[in-house]
Structures are given as C-alpha cells and as structure tokens.
Amino acid sequence: MPYSHLKFGCEFEFYPNEMLEDEMIDALGDILKEETELKKNLQSNDDNNMNYKNEPSLSAMGGKEITTPICTYEDLQSYI
C-alpha cells in the first residue's frame, strides 16, 4: 500500500441534534477498535483514542468536534 508508512488523523466539526446526541455517541463507540476508547469532553485530544468535545470555534452554541485517533490510512477510511 502506498500510504503504509504514513499516519493520519481527522476532525469533524458539527452541530448535533441534541435529541440524537446520546445515540450518536453510542454508535461512535461501536465502530472503534477494541483497544480504542471514545473520550468525552477532555481539554485536549488524546491522540490514541477518539475524542468527542465542545468546539468553541463554531459560531453557534452547541458546536461539537470528533477527532479520530492517529491511525493508518486504512483505519482512517473506516472512521470517515
């Protein structure tokens, strides 16, 4: 694979529907590898795990961010 020597990470910023937020968090936990956790509301990202937290750069209240762990190209595709 041409990207096997590289590591990747990605962040997604969005405004969740508050009624569905808990379901979304559960679904995120379901796609993670066994050794990876979903960390919530940390002050800084844990690069070995998926992170879910408030995103102050979004202009409206309630903006959130999900960051993936630092991972392989193949794993990044599954997170996206």
KAURVEN-V512078 format. One record per pair of residues at least 4 apart in sequence whose ideal C-beta (glycine too) atoms are under 8 Angstrom apart, sorted by the first residue. I is the first residue (numbers start at 1). J is the second residue. Records with the same first field share a line. If there is no record, write none. Layout:
# KAURVEN-V512078
I->J ; J
This chain:
# KAURVEN-V512078
1->73 ; 74
3->72 ; 73
4->72 ; 73
6->73
7->70 ; 71 ; 72
8->68 ; 70 ; 71 ; 72 ; 73 ; 75 ; 76
9->47 ; 67 ; 68 ; 69 ; 70 ; 71 ; 76
10->67 ; 68 ; 76 ; 79 ; 80
11->65 ; 66 ; 67 ; 68
12->65 ; 66 ; 67
13->55 ; 57 ; 58 ; 63 ; 64 ; 65
14->63 ; 64 ; 65 ; 66
15->58 ; 60 ; 62 ; 63 ; 64
16->20 ; 21 ; 24 ; 62 ; 64
17->21
18->62
20->24
21->25
22->26
23->27
24->28
25->29 ; 38 ; 40 ; 52
26->30
27->31
28->32 ; 38 ; 50 ; 52 ; 66
29->38
31->78 ; 79
32->36 ; 37 ; 38 ; 50
33->75
36->48 ; 49 ; 50 ; 69
37->49 ; 50
38->49 ; 50 ; 51 ; 52
39->46 ; 49 ; 50 ; 51 ; 52
40->51 ; 52 ; 53
41->52 ; 53 ; 54
42->46 ; 51 ; 53
45->51 ; 67
46->51 ; 69
47->69 ; 70
48->69 ; 70
49->69
50->66 ; 67 ; 68 ; 69 ; 79
51->65 ; 66 ; 67
52->64 ; 65 ; 66
53->64 ; 65
54->63 ; 64 ; 65
55->63 ; 64 ; 65
56->63
57->63
58->63
59->63
68->75 ; 76 ; 79
69->75
71->75 ; 76 ; 79
72->76
73->77
74->78
75->79
76->80
